[in-house]
Amino acid sequence: MPKKGLLQRISKICGIISFIISAISMIVLTLYAADASEVFRASVGATTFFFFMVGIVLVMIGSSNLPDLKVK
């Protein structure tokens, strides 16, 4: 298995952080859904969706096996 580069490791860490932010925003959405306006629910729902999708993409980038493209 090839060694992961620095940017791949950073990407995977940022993806995990994005999943955590998505979970936090989902918790906020469920806690304040009854009292909040439609605009607040829509914006927090969009934030949850955005960070979840960003997390998927960044974790996939961090997990992929990329070839070594250095010129020798």
CHARMM internal coordinates of N, CA and C (Angstrom, degrees):
IC EDIT
DIST 1 N 1 CA 1.4484
DIST 1 CA 1 C 1.5332
ANGL 1 N 1 CA 1 C 108.77
DIST 1 C 2 N 1.3439
ANGL 1 CA 1 C 2 N 117.74
DIHE 1 N 1 CA 1 C 2 N 128.93
DIST 2 N 2 CA 1.4598
ANGL 1 C 2 N 2 CA 119.78
DIHE 1 CA 1 C 2 N 2 CA -178.96
DIST 2 CA 2 C 1.5281
ANGL 2 N 2 CA 2 C 111.45
DIHE 1 C 2 N 2 CA 2 C -69.24
DIST 2 C 3 N 1.3085
ANGL 2 CA 2 C 3 N 114.08
DIHE 2 N 2 CA 2 C 3 N 153.07
DIST 3 N 3 CA 1.4652
ANGL 2 C 3 N 3 CA 120.44
DIHE 2 CA 2 C 3 N 3 CA 179.82
DIST 3 CA 3 C 1.5259
ANGL 3 N 3 CA 3 C 109.56
DIHE 2 C 3 N 3 CA 3 C -73.04
DIST 3 C 4 N 1.3181
ANGL 3 CA 3 C 4 N 115.91
DIHE 3 N 3 CA 3 C 4 N 136.71
DIST 4 N 4 CA 1.4605
ANGL 3 C 4 N 4 CA 121.02
DIHE 3 CA 3 C 4 N 4 CA 179.82
DIST 4 CA 4 C 1.5238
ANGL 4 N 4 CA 4 C 109.36
DIHE 3 C 4 N 4 CA 4 C -75.99
DIST 4 C 5 N 1.3181
ANGL 4 CA 4 C 5 N 115.60
DIHE 4 N 4 CA 4 C 5 N 139.54
DIST 5 N 5 CA 1.4539
ANGL 4 C 5 N 5 CA 120.96
DIHE 4 CA 4 C 5 N 5 CA 178.33
DIST 5 CA 5 C 1.5174
ANGL 5 N 5 CA 5 C 111.58
DIHE 4 C 5 N 5 CA 5 C -78.00
DIST 5 C 6 N 1.3078
ANGL 5 CA 5 C 6 N 114.89
DIHE 5 N 5 CA 5 C 6 N 170.46
DIST 6 N 6 CA 1.4612
ANGL 5 C 6 N 6 CA 121.01
DIHE 5 CA 5 C 6 N 6 CA -178.96
DIST 6 CA 6 C 1.5223
ANGL 6 N 6 CA 6 C 111.15
DIHE 5 C 6 N 6 CA 6 C -62.07
DIST 6 C 7 N 1.3272
ANGL 6 CA 6 C 7 N 116.77
DIHE 6 N 6 CA 6 C 7 N -43.60
DIST 7 N 7 CA 1.4605
ANGL 6 C 7 N 7 CA 119.55
DIHE 6 CA 6 C 7 N 7 CA -178.19
DIST 7 CA 7 C 1.5273
ANGL 7 N 7 CA 7 C 112.05
DIHE 6 C 7 N 7 CA 7 C -68.03
DIST 7 C 8 N 1.3275
ANGL 7 CA 7 C 8 N 117.48
DIHE 7 N 7 CA 7 C 8 N -31.21
DIST 8 N 8 CA 1.4657
ANGL 7 C 8 N 8 CA 119.67
DIHE 7 CA 7 C 8 N 8 CA 176.05
DIST 8 CA 8 C 1.5205
ANGL 8 N 8 CA 8 C 110.69
DIHE 7 C 8 N 8 CA 8 C -68.77
DIST 8 C 9 N 1.3188
ANGL 8 CA 8 C 9 N 117.03
DIHE 8 N 8 CA 8 C 9 N -40.04
DIST 9 N 9 CA 1.4686
ANGL 8 C 9 N 9 CA 119.09
DIHE 8 CA 8 C 9 N 9 CA 177.97
DIST 9 CA 9 C 1.5255
ANGL 9 N 9 CA 9 C 110.95
DIHE 8 C 9 N 9 CA 9 C -66.21
DIST 9 C 10 N 1.3345
ANGL 9 CA 9 C 10 N 116.77
DIHE 9 N 9 CA 9 C 10 N -41.11
DIST 10 N 10 CA 1.4656
ANGL 9 C 10 N 10 CA 120.48
DIHE 9 CA 9 C 10 N 10 CA 177.45
DIST 10 CA 10 C 1.5245
ANGL 10 N 10 CA 10 C 110.09
DIHE 9 C 10 N 10 CA 10 C -63.46
DIST 10 C 11 N 1.3322
ANGL 10 CA 10 C 11 N 117.03
DIHE 10 N 10 CA 10 C 11 N -40.43
DIST 11 N 11 CA 1.4552
ANGL 10 C 11 N 11 CA 121.54
DIHE 10 CA 10 C 11 N 11 CA 178.84
DIST 11 CA 11 C 1.5264
ANGL 11 N 11 CA 11 C 111.36
DIHE 10 C 11 N 11 CA 11 C -61.45
DIST 11 C 12 N 1.3128
ANGL 11 CA 11 C 12 N 116.81
DIHE 11 N 11 CA 11 C 12 N -42.88
DIST 12 N 12 CA 1.4649
ANGL 11 C 12 N 12 CA 120.15
DIHE 11 CA 11 C 12 N 12 CA -179.87
DIST 12 CA 12 C 1.5285
ANGL 12 N 12 CA 12 C 110.56
DIHE 11 C 12 N 12 CA 12 C -66.22
DIST 12 C 13 N 1.3202
ANGL 12 CA 12 C 13 N 117.78
DIHE 12 N 12 CA 12 C 13 N -40.97
DIST 13 N 13 CA 1.4616
ANGL 12 C 13 N 13 CA 121.21
DIHE 12 CA 12 C 13 N 13 CA 178.21
DIST 13 CA 13 C 1.5235
ANGL 13 N 13 CA 13 C 110.66
DIHE 12 C 13 N 13 CA 13 C -63.93
DIST 13 C 14 N 1.3330
ANGL 13 CA 13 C 14 N 116.99
DIHE 13 N 13 CA 13 C 14 N -43.51
DIST 14 N 14 CA 1.4671
ANGL 13 C 14 N 14 CA 120.48
DIHE 13 CA 13 C 14 N 14 CA 177.95
DIST 14 CA 14 C 1.5245
ANGL 14 N 14 CA 14 C 111.32
DIHE 13 C 14 N 14 CA 14 C -64.87
DIST 14 C 15 N 1.3290
ANGL 14 CA 14 C 15 N 117.59
DIHE 14 N 14 CA 14 C 15 N -34.24
DIST 15 N 15 CA 1.4565
ANGL 14 C 15 N 15 CA 120.78
DIHE 14 CA 14 C 15 N 15 CA 176.30
DIST 15 CA 15 C 1.5157
ANGL 15 N 15 CA 15 C 112.09
DIHE 14 C 15 N 15 CA 15 C -65.09
DIST 15 C 16 N 1.3101
ANGL 15 CA 15 C 16 N 116.57
DIHE 15 N 15 CA 15 C 16 N -41.27
DIST 16 N 16 CA 1.4672
ANGL 15 C 16 N 16 CA 120.34
DIHE 15 CA 15 C 16 N 16 CA 177.73
DIST 16 CA 16 C 1.5246
ANGL 16 N 16 CA 16 C 110.35
DIHE 15 C 16 N 16 CA 16 C -65.66
DIST 16 C 17 N 1.3311
ANGL 16 CA 16 C 17 N 116.49
DIHE 16 N 16 CA 16 C 17 N -40.76
DIST 17 N 17 CA 1.4650
ANGL 16 C 17 N 17 CA 120.52
DIHE 16 CA 16 C 17 N 17 CA 176.69
DIST 17 CA 17 C 1.5215
ANGL 17 N 17 CA 17 C 110.28
DIHE 16 C 17 N 17 CA 17 C -62.41
DIST 17 C 18 N 1.3311
ANGL 17 CA 17 C 18 N 117.53
DIHE 17 N 17 CA 17 C 18 N -38.40
DIST 18 N 18 CA 1.4674
ANGL 17 C 18 N 18 CA 121.11
DIHE 17 CA 17 C 18 N 18 CA 177.82
DIST 18 CA 18 C 1.5236
ANGL 18 N 18 CA 18 C 111.19
DIHE 17 C 18 N 18 CA 18 C -63.89
DIST 18 C 19 N 1.3444
ANGL 18 CA 18 C 19 N 117.31
DIHE 18 N 18 CA 18 C 19 N -39.90
DIST 19 N 19 CA 1.4626
ANGL 18 C 19 N 19 CA 120.04
DIHE 18 CA 18 C 19 N 19 CA 175.86
DIST 19 CA 19 C 1.5315
ANGL 19 N 19 CA 19 C 111.08
DIHE 18 C 19 N 19 CA 19 C -62.92
DIST 19 C 20 N 1.3151
ANGL 19 CA 19 C 20 N 117.20
DIHE 19 N 19 CA 19 C 20 N -39.30
DIST 20 N 20 CA 1.4685
ANGL 19 C 20 N 20 CA 120.70
DIHE 19 CA 19 C 20 N 20 CA 178.74
DIST 20 CA 20 C 1.5260
ANGL 20 N 20 CA 20 C 110.74
DIHE 19 C 20 N 20 CA 20 C -65.22
DIST 20 C 21 N 1.3442
ANGL 20 CA 20 C 21 N 117.08
DIHE 20 N 20 CA 20 C 21 N -43.49
DIST 21 N 21 CA 1.4648
ANGL 20 C 21 N 21 CA 120.56
DIHE 20 CA 20 C 21 N 21 CA 177.82
DIST 21 CA 21 C 1.5217
ANGL 21 N 21 CA 21 C 110.06
DIHE 20 C 21 N 21 CA 21 C -63.31
DIST 21 C 22 N 1.3205
ANGL 21 CA 21 C 22 N 117.19
DIHE 21 N 21 CA 21 C 22 N -38.61
DIST 22 N 22 CA 1.4586
ANGL 21 C 22 N 22 CA 120.86
DIHE 21 CA 21 C 22 N 22 CA 177.67
DIST 22 CA 22 C 1.5264
ANGL 22 N 22 CA 22 C 111.06
DIHE 21 C 22 N 22 CA 22 C -62.55
DIST 22 C 23 N 1.3142
ANGL 22 CA 22 C 23 N 116.85
DIHE 22 N 22 CA 22 C 23 N -42.31
DIST 23 N 23 CA 1.4650
ANGL 22 C 23 N 23 CA 120.08
DIHE 22 CA 22 C 23 N 23 CA 178.87
DIST 23 CA 23 C 1.5248
ANGL 23 N 23 CA 23 C 111.18
DIHE 22 C 23 N 23 CA 23 C -65.93
DIST 23 C 24 N 1.3285
ANGL 23 CA 23 C 24 N 116.58
DIHE 23 N 23 CA 23 C 24 N -40.31
DIST 24 N 24 CA 1.4674
ANGL 23 C 24 N 24 CA 119.98
DIHE 23 CA 23 C 24 N 24 CA 178.75
DIST 24 CA 24 C 1.5238
ANGL 24 N 24 CA 24 C 110.72
DIHE 23 C 24 N 24 CA 24 C -64.05
DIST 24 C 25 N 1.3348
ANGL 24 CA 24 C 25 N 116.81
DIHE 24 N 24 CA 24 C 25 N -43.37
DIST 25 N 25 CA 1.4631
ANGL 24 C 25 N 25 CA 118.73
DIHE 24 CA 24 C 25 N 25 CA 179.90
DIST 25 CA 25 C 1.5296
ANGL 25 N 25 CA 25 C 111.63
DIHE 24 C 25 N 25 CA 25 C -68.33
DIST 25 C 26 N 1.3299
ANGL 25 CA 25 C 26 N 117.95
DIHE 25 N 25 CA 25 C 26 N -29.95
DIST 26 N 26 CA 1.4600
ANGL 25 C 26 N 26 CA 119.62
DIHE 25 CA 25 C 26 N 26 CA 175.32
DIST 26 CA 26 C 1.5241
ANGL 26 N 26 CA 26 C 110.57
DIHE 25 C 26 N 26 CA 26 C -69.05
DIST 26 C 27 N 1.3157
ANGL 26 CA 26 C 27 N 116.91
DIHE 26 N 26 CA 26 C 27 N -37.78
DIST 27 N 27 CA 1.4638
ANGL 26 C 27 N 27 CA 120.32
DIHE 26 CA 26 C 27 N 27 CA 176.53
DIST 27 CA 27 C 1.5205
ANGL 27 N 27 CA 27 C 110.43
DIHE 26 C 27 N 27 CA 27 C -64.12
DIST 27 C 28 N 1.3408
ANGL 27 CA 27 C 28 N 116.53
DIHE 27 N 27 CA 27 C 28 N -43.20
DIST 28 N 28 CA 1.4646
ANGL 27 C 28 N 28 CA 120.59
DIHE 27 CA 27 C 28 N 28 CA 177.35
DIST 28 CA 28 C 1.5259
ANGL 28 N 28 CA 28 C 110.03
DIHE 27 C 28 N 28 CA 28 C -61.58
DIST 28 C 29 N 1.3155
ANGL 28 CA 28 C 29 N 116.73
DIHE 28 N 28 CA 28 C 29 N -40.56
DIST 29 N 29 CA 1.4629
ANGL 28 C 29 N 29 CA 120.56
DIHE 28 CA 28 C 29 N 29 CA 179.66
DIST 29 CA 29 C 1.5237
ANGL 29 N 29 CA 29 C 111.42
DIHE 28 C 29 N 29 CA 29 C -63.43
DIST 29 C 30 N 1.3241
ANGL 29 CA 29 C 30 N 117.45
DIHE 29 N 29 CA 29 C 30 N -42.39
DIST 30 N 30 CA 1.4669
ANGL 29 C 30 N 30 CA 119.05
DIHE 29 CA 29 C 30 N 30 CA -179.44
DIST 30 CA 30 C 1.5264
ANGL 30 N 30 CA 30 C 112.37
DIHE 29 C 30 N 30 CA 30 C -72.60
DIST 30 C 31 N 1.3259
ANGL 30 CA 30 C 31 N 117.40
DIHE 30 N 30 CA 30 C 31 N -31.57
DIST 31 N 31 CA 1.4632
ANGL 30 C 31 N 31 CA 119.53
DIHE 30 CA 30 C 31 N 31 CA -179.19
DIST 31 CA 31 C 1.5284
ANGL 31 N 31 CA 31 C 112.16
DIHE 30 C 31 N 31 CA 31 C -73.29
DIST 31 C 32 N 1.3182
ANGL 31 CA 31 C 32 N 117.20
DIHE 31 N 31 CA 31 C 32 N -38.98
DIST 32 N 32 CA 1.4581
ANGL 31 C 32 N 32 CA 120.90
DIHE 31 CA 31 C 32 N 32 CA -173.14
DIST 32 CA 32 C 1.5253
ANGL 32 N 32 CA 32 C 113.47
DIHE 31 C 32 N 32 CA 32 C -107.76
DIST 32 C 33 N 1.3189
ANGL 32 CA 32 C 33 N 118.64
DIHE 32 N 32 CA 32 C 33 N 13.16
DIST 33 N 33 CA 1.4628
ANGL 32 C 33 N 33 CA 121.40
DIHE 32 CA 32 C 33 N 33 CA -175.57
DIST 33 CA 33 C 1.5280
ANGL 33 N 33 CA 33 C 112.32
DIHE 32 C 33 N 33 CA 33 C -66.34
DIST 33 C 34 N 1.2977
ANGL 33 CA 33 C 34 N 117.93
DIHE 33 N 33 CA 33 C 34 N -37.10
DIST 34 N 34 CA 1.4642
ANGL 33 C 34 N 34 CA 120.46
DIHE 33 CA 33 C 34 N 34 CA -175.85
DIST 34 CA 34 C 1.5272
ANGL 34 N 34 CA 34 C 111.97
DIHE 33 C 34 N 34 CA 34 C -71.16
DIST 34 C 35 N 1.3169
ANGL 34 CA 34 C 35 N 117.34
DIHE 34 N 34 CA 34 C 35 N -36.99
DIST 35 N 35 CA 1.4602
ANGL 34 C 35 N 35 CA 120.76
DIHE 34 CA 34 C 35 N 35 CA -174.94
DIST 35 CA 35 C 1.5283
ANGL 35 N 35 CA 35 C 113.35
DIHE 34 C 35 N 35 CA 35 C -94.57
DIST 35 C 36 N 1.3044
ANGL 35 CA 35 C 36 N 118.60
DIHE 35 N 35 CA 35 C 36 N -12.81
DIST 36 N 36 CA 1.4589
ANGL 35 C 36 N 36 CA 121.97
DIHE 35 CA 35 C 36 N 36 CA -172.23
DIST 36 CA 36 C 1.5287
ANGL 36 N 36 CA 36 C 111.85
DIHE 35 C 36 N 36 CA 36 C -87.23
DIST 36 C 37 N 1.3232
ANGL 36 CA 36 C 37 N 113.73
DIHE 36 N 36 CA 36 C 37 N 159.76
DIST 37 N 37 CA 1.4651
ANGL 36 C 37 N 37 CA 119.45
DIHE 36 CA 36 C 37 N 37 CA 177.37
DIST 37 CA 37 C 1.5271
ANGL 37 N 37 CA 37 C 109.99
DIHE 36 C 37 N 37 CA 37 C -78.18
DIST 37 C 38 N 1.3224
ANGL 37 CA 37 C 38 N 115.48
DIHE 37 N 37 CA 37 C 38 N 170.24
DIST 38 N 38 CA 1.4612
ANGL 37 C 38 N 38 CA 120.06
DIHE 37 CA 37 C 38 N 38 CA 179.35
DIST 38 CA 38 C 1.5265
ANGL 38 N 38 CA 38 C 111.43
DIHE 37 C 38 N 38 CA 38 C -65.70
DIST 38 C 39 N 1.3159
ANGL 38 CA 38 C 39 N 116.66
DIHE 38 N 38 CA 38 C 39 N -34.96
DIST 39 N 39 CA 1.4679
ANGL 38 C 39 N 39 CA 120.70
DIHE 38 CA 38 C 39 N 39 CA 179.86
DIST 39 CA 39 C 1.5268
ANGL 39 N 39 CA 39 C 110.30
DIHE 38 C 39 N 39 CA 39 C -64.94
DIST 39 C 40 N 1.3221
ANGL 39 CA 39 C 40 N 117.10
DIHE 39 N 39 CA 39 C 40 N -42.79
DIST 40 N 40 CA 1.4639
ANGL 39 C 40 N 40 CA 120.84
DIHE 39 CA 39 C 40 N 40 CA 178.85
DIST 40 CA 40 C 1.5197
ANGL 40 N 40 CA 40 C 110.80
DIHE 39 C 40 N 40 CA 40 C -64.68
DIST 40 C 41 N 1.3267
ANGL 40 CA 40 C 41 N 117.16
DIHE 40 N 40 CA 40 C 41 N -44.72
DIST 41 N 41 CA 1.4686
ANGL 40 C 41 N 41 CA 119.89
DIHE 40 CA 40 C 41 N 41 CA 179.27
DIST 41 CA 41 C 1.5221
ANGL 41 N 41 CA 41 C 111.83
DIHE 40 C 41 N 41 CA 41 C -63.31
DIST 41 C 42 N 1.3318
ANGL 41 CA 41 C 42 N 116.32
DIHE 41 N 41 CA 41 C 42 N -39.55
DIST 42 N 42 CA 1.4633
ANGL 41 C 42 N 42 CA 119.73
DIHE 41 CA 41 C 42 N 42 CA 179.60
DIST 42 CA 42 C 1.5267
ANGL 42 N 42 CA 42 C 111.32
DIHE 41 C 42 N 42 CA 42 C -67.96
DIST 42 C 43 N 1.3176
ANGL 42 CA 42 C 43 N 117.65
DIHE 42 N 42 CA 42 C 43 N -40.63
DIST 43 N 43 CA 1.4632
ANGL 42 C 43 N 43 CA 119.85
DIHE 42 CA 42 C 43 N 43 CA -178.68
DIST 43 CA 43 C 1.5285
ANGL 43 N 43 CA 43 C 111.51
DIHE 42 C 43 N 43 CA 43 C -70.43
DIST 43 C 44 N 1.3181
ANGL 43 CA 43 C 44 N 117.87
DIHE 43 N 43 CA 43 C 44 N -39.21
DIST 44 N 44 CA 1.4624
ANGL 43 C 44 N 44 CA 119.61
DIHE 43 CA 43 C 44 N 44 CA 177.85
DIST 44 CA 44 C 1.5301
ANGL 44 N 44 CA 44 C 110.31
DIHE 43 C 44 N 44 CA 44 C -71.23
DIST 44 C 45 N 1.3168
ANGL 44 CA 44 C 45 N 117.25
DIHE 44 N 44 CA 44 C 45 N -34.99
DIST 45 N 45 CA 1.4661
ANGL 44 C 45 N 45 CA 120.27
DIHE 44 CA 44 C 45 N 45 CA 175.11
DIST 45 CA 45 C 1.5216
ANGL 45 N 45 CA 45 C 111.67
DIHE 44 C 45 N 45 CA 45 C -64.43
DIST 45 C 46 N 1.3335
ANGL 45 CA 45 C 46 N 116.73
DIHE 45 N 45 CA 45 C 46 N -40.52
DIST 46 N 46 CA 1.4626
ANGL 45 C 46 N 46 CA 120.38
DIHE 45 CA 45 C 46 N 46 CA 177.31
DIST 46 CA 46 C 1.5238
ANGL 46 N 46 CA 46 C 111.13
DIHE 45 C 46 N 46 CA 46 C -66.94
DIST 46 C 47 N 1.3194
ANGL 46 CA 46 C 47 N 116.38
DIHE 46 N 46 CA 46 C 47 N -37.67
DIST 47 N 47 CA 1.4687
ANGL 46 C 47 N 47 CA 120.53
DIHE 46 CA 46 C 47 N 47 CA 177.28
DIST 47 CA 47 C 1.5228
ANGL 47 N 47 CA 47 C 110.58
DIHE 46 C 47 N 47 CA 47 C -63.90
DIST 47 C 48 N 1.3175
ANGL 47 CA 47 C 48 N 116.33
DIHE 47 N 47 CA 47 C 48 N -42.91
DIST 48 N 48 CA 1.4660
ANGL 47 C 48 N 48 CA 120.82
DIHE 47 CA 47 C 48 N 48 CA 177.68
DIST 48 CA 48 C 1.5165
ANGL 48 N 48 CA 48 C 111.14
DIHE 47 C 48 N 48 CA 48 C -60.30
DIST 48 C 49 N 1.3213
ANGL 48 CA 48 C 49 N 116.97
DIHE 48 N 48 CA 48 C 49 N -47.83
DIST 49 N 49 CA 1.4633
ANGL 48 C 49 N 49 CA 121.65
DIHE 48 CA 48 C 49 N 49 CA 179.76
DIST 49 CA 49 C 1.5279
ANGL 49 N 49 CA 49 C 111.06
DIHE 48 C 49 N 49 CA 49 C -62.55
DIST 49 C 50 N 1.3275
ANGL 49 CA 49 C 50 N 117.19
DIHE 49 N 49 CA 49 C 50 N -44.61
DIST 50 N 50 CA 1.4612
ANGL 49 C 50 N 50 CA 121.24
DIHE 49 CA 49 C 50 N 50 CA -178.19
DIST 50 CA 50 C 1.5234
ANGL 50 N 50 CA 50 C 111.26
DIHE 49 C 50 N 50 CA 50 C -60.71
DIST 50 C 51 N 1.3285
ANGL 50 CA 50 C 51 N 117.48
DIHE 50 N 50 CA 50 C 51 N -51.29
DIST 51 N 51 CA 1.4551
ANGL 50 C 51 N 51 CA 119.83
DIHE 50 CA 50 C 51 N 51 CA -177.19
DIST 51 CA 51 C 1.5271
ANGL 51 N 51 CA 51 C 112.09
DIHE 50 C 51 N 51 CA 51 C -68.14
DIST 51 C 52 N 1.3220
ANGL 51 CA 51 C 52 N 118.31
DIHE 51 N 51 CA 51 C 52 N -31.40
DIST 52 N 52 CA 1.4598
ANGL 51 C 52 N 52 CA 120.81
DIHE 51 CA 51 C 52 N 52 CA 175.84
DIST 52 CA 52 C 1.5271
ANGL 52 N 52 CA 52 C 110.55
DIHE 51 C 52 N 52 CA 52 C -65.09
DIST 52 C 53 N 1.3268
ANGL 52 CA 52 C 53 N 116.95
DIHE 52 N 52 CA 52 C 53 N -45.74
DIST 53 N 53 CA 1.4678
ANGL 52 C 53 N 53 CA 120.32
DIHE 52 CA 52 C 53 N 53 CA 179.98
DIST 53 CA 53 C 1.5302
ANGL 53 N 53 CA 53 C 111.76
DIHE 52 C 53 N 53 CA 53 C -67.68
DIST 53 C 54 N 1.3145
ANGL 53 CA 53 C 54 N 117.59
DIHE 53 N 53 CA 53 C 54 N -40.19
DIST 54 N 54 CA 1.4672
ANGL 53 C 54 N 54 CA 120.91
DIHE 53 CA 53 C 54 N 54 CA 176.39
DIST 54 CA 54 C 1.5261
ANGL 54 N 54 CA 54 C 109.72
DIHE 53 C 54 N 54 CA 54 C -62.08
DIST 54 C 55 N 1.3239
ANGL 54 CA 54 C 55 N 117.12
DIHE 54 N 54 CA 54 C 55 N -39.56
DIST 55 N 55 CA 1.4552
ANGL 54 C 55 N 55 CA 121.03
DIHE 54 CA 54 C 55 N 55 CA 177.95
DIST 55 CA 55 C 1.5143
ANGL 55 N 55 CA 55 C 112.08
DIHE 54 C 55 N 55 CA 55 C -61.94
DIST 55 C 56 N 1.3275
ANGL 55 CA 55 C 56 N 116.66
DIHE 55 N 55 CA 55 C 56 N -42.00
DIST 56 N 56 CA 1.4680
ANGL 55 C 56 N 56 CA 119.91
DIHE 55 CA 55 C 56 N 56 CA 178.41
DIST 56 CA 56 C 1.5263
ANGL 56 N 56 CA 56 C 110.46
DIHE 55 C 56 N 56 CA 56 C -61.24
DIST 56 C 57 N 1.3284
ANGL 56 CA 56 C 57 N 116.76
DIHE 56 N 56 CA 56 C 57 N -47.91
DIST 57 N 57 CA 1.4652
ANGL 56 C 57 N 57 CA 120.74
DIHE 56 CA 56 C 57 N 57 CA -177.41
DIST 57 CA 57 C 1.5267
ANGL 57 N 57 CA 57 C 111.25
DIHE 56 C 57 N 57 CA 57 C -63.80
DIST 57 C 58 N 1.3248
ANGL 57 CA 57 C 58 N 117.36
DIHE 57 N 57 CA 57 C 58 N -45.80
DIST 58 N 58 CA 1.4635
ANGL 57 C 58 N 58 CA 119.71
DIHE 57 CA 57 C 58 N 58 CA -176.63
DIST 58 CA 58 C 1.5271
ANGL 58 N 58 CA 58 C 112.33
DIHE 57 C 58 N 58 CA 58 C -68.98
DIST 58 C 59 N 1.3148
ANGL 58 CA 58 C 59 N 117.73
DIHE 58 N 58 CA 58 C 59 N -36.71
DIST 59 N 59 CA 1.4708
ANGL 58 C 59 N 59 CA 119.47
DIHE 58 CA 58 C 59 N 59 CA 177.33
DIST 59 CA 59 C 1.5233
ANGL 59 N 59 CA 59 C 110.22
DIHE 58 C 59 N 59 CA 59 C -67.68
DIST 59 C 60 N 1.3350
ANGL 59 CA 59 C 60 N 117.24
DIHE 59 N 59 CA 59 C 60 N -37.71
DIST 60 N 60 CA 1.4729
ANGL 59 C 60 N 60 CA 119.84
DIHE 59 CA 59 C 60 N 60 CA 176.62
DIST 60 CA 60 C 1.5261
ANGL 60 N 60 CA 60 C 111.15
DIHE 59 C 60 N 60 CA 60 C -64.39
DIST 60 C 61 N 1.3179
ANGL 60 CA 60 C 61 N 117.43
DIHE 60 N 60 CA 60 C 61 N -41.69
DIST 61 N 61 CA 1.4677
ANGL 60 C 61 N 61 CA 120.51
DIHE 60 CA 60 C 61 N 61 CA 177.09
DIST 61 CA 61 C 1.5202
ANGL 61 N 61 CA 61 C 110.16
DIHE 60 C 61 N 61 CA 61 C -62.47
DIST 61 C 62 N 1.3196
ANGL 61 CA 61 C 62 N 116.89
DIHE 61 N 61 CA 61 C 62 N -43.05
DIST 62 N 62 CA 1.4543
ANGL 61 C 62 N 62 CA 120.58
DIHE 61 CA 61 C 62 N 62 CA -179.79
DIST 62 CA 62 C 1.5118
ANGL 62 N 62 CA 62 C 113.92
DIHE 61 C 62 N 62 CA 62 C -69.53
DIST 62 C 63 N 1.3258
ANGL 62 CA 62 C 63 N 117.67
DIHE 62 N 62 CA 62 C 63 N -23.81
DIST 63 N 63 CA 1.4653
ANGL 62 C 63 N 63 CA 121.38
DIHE 62 CA 62 C 63 N 63 CA -177.45
DIST 63 CA 63 C 1.5210
ANGL 63 N 63 CA 63 C 113.90
DIHE 62 C 63 N 63 CA 63 C -94.62
DIST 63 C 64 N 1.3128
ANGL 63 CA 63 C 64 N 117.80
DIHE 63 N 63 CA 63 C 64 N -12.42
DIST 64 N 64 CA 1.4653
ANGL 63 C 64 N 64 CA 120.15
DIHE 63 CA 63 C 64 N 64 CA -175.35
DIST 64 CA 64 C 1.5235
ANGL 64 N 64 CA 64 C 111.05
DIHE 63 C 64 N 64 CA 64 C -74.53
DIST 64 C 65 N 1.3186
ANGL 64 CA 64 C 65 N 115.07
DIHE 64 N 64 CA 64 C 65 N 155.19
DIST 65 N 65 CA 1.4673
ANGL 64 C 65 N 65 CA 121.51
DIHE 64 CA 64 C 65 N 65 CA 177.21
DIST 65 CA 65 C 1.5269
ANGL 65 N 65 CA 65 C 108.78
DIHE 64 C 65 N 65 CA 65 C -96.80
DIST 65 C 66 N 1.3011
ANGL 65 CA 65 C 66 N 116.02
DIHE 65 N 65 CA 65 C 66 N 101.51
DIST 66 N 66 CA 1.4495
ANGL 65 C 66 N 66 CA 121.16
DIHE 65 CA 65 C 66 N 66 CA -178.88
DIST 66 CA 66 C 1.5304
ANGL 66 N 66 CA 66 C 109.29
DIHE 65 C 66 N 66 CA 66 C -95.02
DIST 66 C 67 N 1.3180
ANGL 66 CA 66 C 67 N 117.55
DIHE 66 N 66 CA 66 C 67 N 143.38
DIST 67 N 67 CA 1.4665
ANGL 66 C 67 N 67 CA 120.13
DIHE 66 CA 66 C 67 N 67 CA 178.92
DIST 67 CA 67 C 1.5245
ANGL 67 N 67 CA 67 C 110.69
DIHE 66 C 67 N 67 CA 67 C -74.57
DIST 67 C 68 N 1.3054
ANGL 67 CA 67 C 68 N 115.25
DIHE 67 N 67 CA 67 C 68 N 157.95
DIST 68 N 68 CA 1.4554
ANGL 67 C 68 N 68 CA 121.83
DIHE 67 CA 67 C 68 N 68 CA 175.48
DIST 68 CA 68 C 1.5254
ANGL 68 N 68 CA 68 C 108.23
DIHE 67 C 68 N 68 CA 68 C -80.12
DIST 68 C 69 N 1.3215
ANGL 68 CA 68 C 69 N 118.15
DIHE 68 N 68 CA 68 C 69 N 116.64
DIST 69 N 69 CA 1.4607
ANGL 68 C 69 N 69 CA 122.04
DIHE 68 CA 68 C 69 N 69 CA -175.55
DIST 69 CA 69 C 1.5269
ANGL 69 N 69 CA 69 C 112.78
DIHE 68 C 69 N 69 CA 69 C -105.19
DIST 69 C 70 N 1.3157
ANGL 69 CA 69 C 70 N 117.54
DIHE 69 N 69 CA 69 C 70 N 17.10
DIST 70 N 70 CA 1.4506
ANGL 69 C 70 N 70 CA 120.39
DIHE 69 CA 69 C 70 N 70 CA 178.77
DIST 70 CA 70 C 1.5168
ANGL 70 N 70 CA 70 C 110.60
DIHE 69 C 70 N 70 CA 70 C -70.52
DIST 70 C 71 N 1.3394
ANGL 70 CA 70 C 71 N 115.13
DIHE 70 N 70 CA 70 C 71 N 139.98
DIST 71 N 71 CA 1.4576
ANGL 70 C 71 N 71 CA 120.64
DIHE 70 CA 70 C 71 N 71 CA 176.76
DIST 71 CA 71 C 1.5216
ANGL 71 N 71 CA 71 C 108.43
DIHE 70 C 71 N 71 CA 71 C -82.30
DIST 71 C 72 N 1.3369
ANGL 71 CA 71 C 72 N 115.67
DIHE 71 N 71 CA 71 C 72 N 128.76
DIST 72 N 72 CA 1.4697
ANGL 71 C 72 N 72 CA 119.41
DIHE 71 CA 71 C 72 N 72 CA -176.73
DIST 72 CA 72 C 1.5022
ANGL 72 N 72 CA 72 C 111.43
DIHE 71 C 72 N 72 CA 72 C -102.25
END
COOR INIT
IC SEED 1 N 1 CA 1 C
IC BUILD
